[in-house]
Amino acid sequence: MGIFQALFGFIKGTGFYAIQWQQAVMMCIAFLFLFLAIKKDFEPLLLIPISFGMLLANIPLSGIMAAPVYEVVNGARVLDANGIPVLKEIGGLLHYMYQGDMLGIFPPLIFMGIGAMTDFGPLIANPKTLLLGAASQLGVFLTFWGALMITEFIPGVAFTVQEAASTGIIGGADGPTAIYLATRLAPDLLSPIALSAYSYMALVPVIIPPVARLFTTKKERLQHMDQLKQVSKTTKILFPIITTLLIAMVVPPVAPLIGMLMLGNLFRESGVVARLTDTAANALINIVTIFLGVSVGATANGLLFLQAKTISIFVLGCLAFAGGTAGGVLIAKVMNLFLRKKINVLIGAAGVSAVPMAARVVHKMAQKEDTDNWILMHAMGPNVAGVIGTAVAAGVFLTLFG
C-alpha cells in the first residue's frame, strides 16, 4: 500500500495532474507561435523566446515565475547577522529576469542596440517621411480613446486614463516603449501589454499587408521612387545629438529611451568606437532580447491571463496596430496630392516603429507588384521616424498622466 501511495503522490506532483484548461490553452498558443516562428519564419528572433517563455510559465508547479518568499515575524522581514532578509523560498528564475522589464532597464538597452544598427540617413535625406512616422501614431491615440470608451460595450471592464494610454501605445508596434510606458503608468497591466506589443511586432508580416492593400491601389503600389541623396557624415553625427536635445527638452520623461537610441546611433556614426558599436548592435541587443523575450512570454500564465480585460487589451492592440498602418498610408496618399514627385504610398505602412521589419514587409509588397521596384531605403525613413514618433507619444502620455 505504501508503494501505491508513494506512486500516487508522485503523480499528484506532476504537471500532467495539476494542469488546468487555461494553462493548456496558453500552451497551444505557444505552440502556434513556435510554428509561425520556425516554419513560417515570422520574426523568430522575437517569437521563439516569447513563445518558449509562455510555454515555461504555463507548466504547473514549476514555480519558474514565483516571487521569493521571506521569513516574516510580526509583519517585518527577519534579517540575518549581515542584515540580509532571510529567504524561505528563493523564487523562480524568470521572476528575477522579469525585473529588468519592471525596473525599466531592458527597454533603453534595446533602444541603444537599435540605434547602433540604424541608419537615419533615409530620414535625413527625405525629412517629409517624418510626417508618415507621425501619422502612424493615429492608431495609438484612437486606441487610447477606444479603451476609455470600452466600458460602454463590455460591462465590468474599465480602463483608467493611465491604462488606456499604456494600451494605446501598442499601436506603435514598439515593444520596448510599451514596456517603458506601462511600468510607469499601468504596472498591473504590464504583462498583457508587453506580450501584446511583442506579439504584434512579431506578426508584422501578417498584419501590415492586408491593411496596406485595403487602402492602396495597384497603380500606387507600382509607383517607383528616385534614389535618395547622400547625407554627409557631419549631418549624421549631429542628428542624434540635436534630436536628443530637442525631444528630451520637450518631453523629458522619455529621455532614457531617446537618449539610449541616439547614443547607440552616435556610436555608429562617429566611426571612432567600433568596439562599442559592435557590442551594442550585436552581443548586447541579442542578450537583452533573449532575456526580455523569455520574461515577457513568461507573464502569460493562463490562470491570470485569460480574463476579459486582458483579452480586451489584445483586441485593442490589434486595432491600434491596424490603425497605425492605415494612418501612415492615408497620409502618404494626401501628401501625393501636393508632391510633384509622387511617393509609393506603401512606405506609409512602414511608419509603425517595428524596425526594420515593417520596412522589409512593405518592400516585399512592392517587389511582388514589380521586381524592379526597390523601396526599402525609402521605407526606412518612415520606419525610423515611427520609432521616434512612438517614443514622443509615450512622452506625451507620461507628461499628461504620469
Protein Blocks (a to p, Z undefined) as FASTA:
>chain_A
ZZmmmmmmmmmmpmklmpcfklmmmmmmmmmmmmmmmmnopakllmmmmmmmmmmmmmgh
klmmcccddddeehiacddfkopacdfbgbjfklmmmmmmmnommmmmmmmmmmmmpcfk
lmmmmmmlmmmmmmmmmmmmmmmmmmmmmmmmmghiacdfklmmmmmmmmnopaklmmmm
mmmmmmmlmmmmmmmmmmmmmmmmmmmmmmmmmmpcfklmmpccdddddddfklmmmmmm
mmmmmmmmmmmmlmmmmmmmmmmmmmmmnopammlmmmmmmmmmmmmmmmmmmmmmmmmc
fklmmcfklmmmmmmmmmmmmmmmmmmmmmmmmmmmmpmbdcdfklmmmmpccdfklmmm
mmmmmmmmomklccklmmmmmmmmmmmmmmmmmmmmmmmmZZ
